[in-house]
Structures are given as structure tokens and as C-alpha cells.
């Protein structure tokens, strides 16, 4: 992976990560926390951080800053605009920089980052971590992920219960993290006390130690790792890479000492061990170098010179973190290695019965330990001082910001208050305006009292800033002094304005009382006049004399109240005159009209004149309407008189016709004659109906919709008249048909009388037809077996099919006669058949197929047509049939 081509192949492999795994909520949560902490570990060097990884990189500014910090290079100047195009351009600059480092970005575009796409943002950060934190790791000819894994395996190999094979399952119990720390800083962890069955404790111990002593921020949660079947590999790799970079510096500084260990001793004659002069020389050099570093570092740690700003103190804290993370760990390794070499040397010399090696004065291990102890004491004190000083500056910054905010709020509130308190607006104000100004002033006084606390708080904060030796105390004191002086001035102006307002109020109270009295009396009187004008001009709609008479009575009552109303008007005008008199006498300049009302004396006089004009106009309109209603009442009576005579006459005629058709007094011819006479008398009554129609037309033109003098309407009478004409015509037709039936069937007058008597007997509702149940009762009385059983129902159905072929559910008298005549006569005679056809043919000597199909049921019509010969007489027409031939076919020539 040293060549450009190899690097490209490597990056393509590393970038071939499964993006769909980011959709796993547990893995995405781990990646969010880990990547955010990793970014903040670098961004804090520039005094900033991120809180939401997909939101805070959207404008591209912090993304470009992150790349500058981790690469040590400058990126193109970012665009500071807040439009979408500016954000996309910034992100593109960052992505171009990443691509310039040989990284192939797969499906990651600036638009997705600007839109806050969490999946793409996490993928981009992982790509950055791979390139700048993992790619350059090299261990024994392996690099990147494999190199980091091999480094972990080498470092944790001696530890029990640790077997690092990957970057997920192998780290769940937390022992591997603790082993890495113990291998490099054994004094920080008691590894033997750790238990494999307590992974949460193991993980939290490693995370806390790494954050506190190695300056590696906490990037993982123990509960997330233990609670996940397979921890996220990218999160684990990112966190472990921080351990590699934290310990790699110390590792390099010990290499030379390890070389010296190899040549610690050399063999002489008879296997006697002696001290290697090279070892002594190297140890001496490392000793002096370490001691010099300690002595040079202690004064830096003992320096307690405070800084003025939080930024400067944060830089000191960052320098201290760099010291712990970068500079101190190699020195710890050097110290440990010196002690190991010294102890190994003494052991070997003792075993070979050689005298112990004694370094010269000031170069002993105890000297190093003493200096180291002093270093750690200074370090602890420096850290405590840094934290206390940062807290102090935070407190100062907080107080200063609080002072500025409260001062700004107070200054904003006081802006314009002096001008408001010194204005003379009350000199030309009315009493209502003076009272409003007093209420407003009272509200201001309450507001002023409420702001007293803020002024006291501002003074207290300024005092505390002075006590804490705030660097910008002079400007704070000057601003506080200005606020206090302005506050005193506002108090004096407030009292002066109150006195002026109260004095002016008393001068206007006498005039205001008269204004109020005027308004109280003018308002109802004005409302009365407006209501009166509205009533006098209101359009009225009446339908009878009673209603218009009620309106006239109400109008007369209104006119009787006018003299009293005029007295009230004069009293109201007198109040206004009194106001003018008082103002003129006392030299008071009235600010304007009455503050309690907009009703002026001129308005009252104008409306009163209008009422006086409308009263006679209303009188005239009511009298005109009374005359119209009287005319309408005459029309109602005229129509009612006619309708009350015609309605009963029509009803009586209907009843008489019904009795004639039922009673059968005399022969059918007598009944027919009697009915035709009735018909003529009804026709002669038509002029009365026409006259009533004329009266009804007049009522409609007058828009009269009700008539209390009659219950009859023209629509009902028209329907009754048409029913009367229809009934008489239908009854005459029935008698004519009965005559034809009698003659065709040879039925005697006595038989018809019997049929009518029987029919009327069973026509219980006198409807002129027999319902199905009534007809069944008639059949039973005649001896037919139509009882309620299966056979009887079938027989009754057959008979109903004959008498009611249209299934109307009722049997007419004509159908009843036909049925009874068929039942009382076995067969028709030839003459009867010919007579029937002659009737159907309209007295012609022939009949057409169309007439047969129209007058007979379909099966009977086709039966007759098939048995009739064509008619050949002189009056024959196309399609004429000879009905004589049908009789010959049925009865033979002899019968004819």
C-alpha cells in the first residue's frame, strides 16, 4: 500500500463498507456516539465541537475545520453565506480535499451532507477516520486494519482470557481494552482483579482510565456494547486506533533502550559476566535526558500566572492534555525501562557474585524517582489550578455576560423614558385623556418599581466582578454608574409628572360631570330616534284587515309619545349649553367634542326633524294598505260564497251517480236515460265553475294566499269537477257495456238484477269493485270450492286469472257479469259469436287481425285468426278477415 496504485486499491476495499448496516438502530447509535467523540477530540484543539453529527456538518464549516486539524494543511477559504449553494460549495471543498488524499468516495455527495442525511454523513466520517487515523498504521509489514489488529494481538497476547481476533466480539467483555492500557501503563490498572463475567465493569473501568489518564475521550457506552449481539466494528476500530496513537509515541522512545538491553552484558573468559561499557554510556545518557526533561517540565507545571480570557486558559488546558497524551507517556516508558534495566543488571551481577553496580552521585534511580514524584505533585497541582481557574473564568464570563444582558435589557427599557416623562401632553388633554394618562403613569410607576430589582442585580454583579478581579472591570463600573445615575433621574421625573397630572385632573372634573350627564341622556334618546326612524320607514307586509288595524293602533300610540320626547330633547340641549357657558366663563379651552359620546346637538336636531317628516308619511302608507286589505277581504268573501255552493253540489252529484249505478232502479235503458239526464244537468252547471275561475283569477292577481271564509280551494274544486265528469262518463259507459253484454249473452233483466244485488252485497267498502277476498267470499256463497287449501287456492287463482287478467287485485262489475254469464251458459250460440265479432268489428262485415290482437288476449286472438278466411266482399280492405267463416268452422252450416 505504499504506491499510489496500491493505496487506491486499499481505499476501494476499505470504502466497500455495508451502508445498509447503518440502518440497524443499535449500530447507528454506536457510530453516532463514537464518531462524534472522535471529531470533538480533534475539533477541541480549535476551541469548538459538534453536538449533532448530521446537523453540525451541513454548512461544511466545521467539516473543513476538522480536516485542517487532522491533516495539518490549509483548505480553501470557506464561504460564509447561509444559502444552500454556499453550504454545498463548502462541503464540496471538503470532499475534494478528501479525494486529493487518494480516497475514493462511494455514493457520497455534497447534497446528501447538506440535507442532513445521517447515513451518508456517518459514511463520510468513517472514510475520514480510515484515511487519517487507520490507513498509516503499520506493524510488521501489515498496515491499516490488519496492522491495527496485529498490534492489538501482540500487545494483549500475554494476558489471560484475551484473544483478539476481530474488532467486534473480541472486545465485548472489556478485558482487551484493559489489557492494552495495562501493557503500556501498568500502574493505572490492577488487571488481576478484573473478571470476565462482569463485562460492564471492565468496559467502564477501561473507558474512565483512558479518559482520565490517557486523554482519550469516552467514545462508547458499556451497556450498548454488552447489549448488542455484535458490536459495531467501525466504532470499535475508531476507539482502538486512539489507543494506538496514544501509545505509539512512547513506544518509539523506548526502542533505543531495548537495543541497549541486548548489549547489557557481554561474556568474557570462564563465562564471567561484566558490565558492558556501552550499556553504561547509554543508560547514563537516557538518565540525564529524562532528568533534564523532568527539571524543565516542573517549572512549567508550577507556573500559576492566570490568563484574562477563557480562550487563553482553554489553550493552556489543551497544552496540558497534549503533555499528558503525547509528551508524558514516552517518558513513563523511559523511566520504567531504566528501572527494569537497572534491576536486571543488579540481579545478573548478584548471581555472578559480582559487586553491585553503583551509579555516581545524582544519577541513581532514587534521584529519578524523587524528581518524578515532584513532577507528579506539580502536575496534580497544575491540573487542579487549571480547573479552578477555568471555573473562575467561566464564572467571570458568565457574570460578565449576565451583566451585559441585564444592562442591555435595562438600557433598552429606559430608552425614551426621560422624553416621555418630560412631555407636556396633559396641557391640552381632556379629562378622560388625563385619567388615561394617570392610569398609564401608574402602570409606568409599577413597571419602574419592578425594574428596581434589575438595577440592584446589575450593581451586585458589577461588585462581584470587581471582587473577582475581572480584567474589564473599568468599563463595567462606568456602565453601572451611568445606569444608577439615570435611574435616580427617572425617579425624580416620575414624581414631577404625577403632580402635574393630578392638578390638571381636578380642573376638568366639573366639566366632565356635565359631559357625562349629557352622554347618559343623549345616547338613549338618540337610540329612540333611530329606532323610531327605522320603524317609520320599515316596510310592512300584512295579509288581512286585523293585521293592518294593529299597525295603525301602534302608530297612533307612537304619535302620542312625541310631546314628551320633545321635552327630553330640549333638556339635553340645555345641558350642552351649560357646558359652553361654564367653559366660556372660566376661560377653559375645550380639547374637542364630548369624550363620552359622538352624538352632537346638531345630530339630535337633525334626527328629530327627520322623525317629524316621517310620521305623516307613515300615516298615508297605513291608510293605503287598509284600503287594499278591505278590497282583498271583499274578494275573499265573493269567492267563498261561490265555492261554498259549488263544493257541496259536486259532492251531492257524485253520491247520486253512485246510488244510481248501485241501486239499479228500472231497466238498464232507464238507468242509461237517467244518467244522461244527469250528465246534461252537470254540463249546464259549467258557467258557475267558469265564474268561480274568474273570481279565483282576481284573488291570485291580488296575491291573496288564504281565505278564512271557506275550506274549498280552486284546485280542490277543479279536481272534484273533473272527477264528476269522469264518473258520470264512466258510469254511462258501464251501463252501455252491460246492455251490450246482456244482448250478446242473452241475459235477462232479472239475472242482471241478481248479479248486481250479489255484487253489491259483497262490495263491503262500496268501492264499485270486489277485492280478492270479497270475490272469494262471493264464490264460496255460489258453491265454488275455493277454501284455504292447496286445491282451493289453485282453483281461485284460475278464476282470478279469468276475471282479472291484468292482476290488478280487483274484479269489476263487468268482469263479474262476464264470469257469471259464462258459468250459467254451457256454450255460446253461433249467433252470439257472430254478434260478438260484429261488436268488435264496429258493425263492419269483416274484422282485421290488428283489431283482434288489440281486443283479445294473445292466445285467443291467434286462435281466431288461424280459423278465419279472408274477406272478399265489395267493402273489403287489405288484411280483412271473414268472421262468418269462424262461426261456420265452429258450429257448421246447419247451425248458421
Secondary structure, 3 states (H helix, E strand, C coil): CCCHHHHHHHHHHHHCCCHHHHHCHHHHHHHHHHHHHHHHHHHHHHCCCCCCCCCCCCCCHHHHHHHHHHHCCCCCCCCCCCCHHHHHHHHHHHHHHHHHCCCCCCCCCHHHHHCCCHHHHHHHHHHHHHHHHHCCCEECCEEHHHHHHHHHHHHHCCCCCCCCCCCCHHHCCCHHHHHHHHHHCHHHCCHHHCCCCCHHHHHHHHHHHHHHHCCCCCCCCHHHHHCCCCCCHHHHHHHHHHHHHHHHHHHHHHHHHHHHHHCCEEECHHHCEEECHHHHHHHHHHHHHHHHHHHHHHHHHHCCCCCCCHHHHHHHHHHHHHHHHHHHHHHHHHHHHHHHHHHHHHHHHHHCCCCCCCCCCCCCHHHHHHHHHHHHHHHHHHHHHHHHHHHHHHHHHHHHHHHHHHHHHHHHHHCCHHHHHHCCHHHHCCHHHHHHHHHHHHHHHHHHHHCHHHHHHHHHHHHHHHHCCCCCHHHHHHHHHHHHHHHHHHHHHHHHHHHHHHHHHHHHHHHHHHHHHHHHHHHHHHHHHHHHHHHHHCCCCCCCHHHHHHHHHHHHHHHHCHHHHHHHHHHHHHHHHHHHHHHHHHCCCCCCCCCCCCCCHHHHHHHHHHHHHHHHHHHHHHHHHHHHHHHHHHHHHHHHHHHHHHHHHHHHHHHHHHHHHHHCCCCHHHHHHHHHHHHHHHHHCHHHHHHHHHHHHHHHHCCCCCCCCCCCCHHHHHHHHHHHHHHHHHHHHHHHHHHHHHHHHCCCHHHHHHHHHHHHHHCCCCCCEEEHHHHHHHHHHCCCCCCCCHHHHHHHHHHHHHHCCCCCCEEEHHHHHHHHHHHHCCCCCHHHHHHHHHHHCCCCCCEEHHHHHHHCCHHHHHHHHHCCEECCCCCCCCCEEEHHHHHHHHHCCCCC
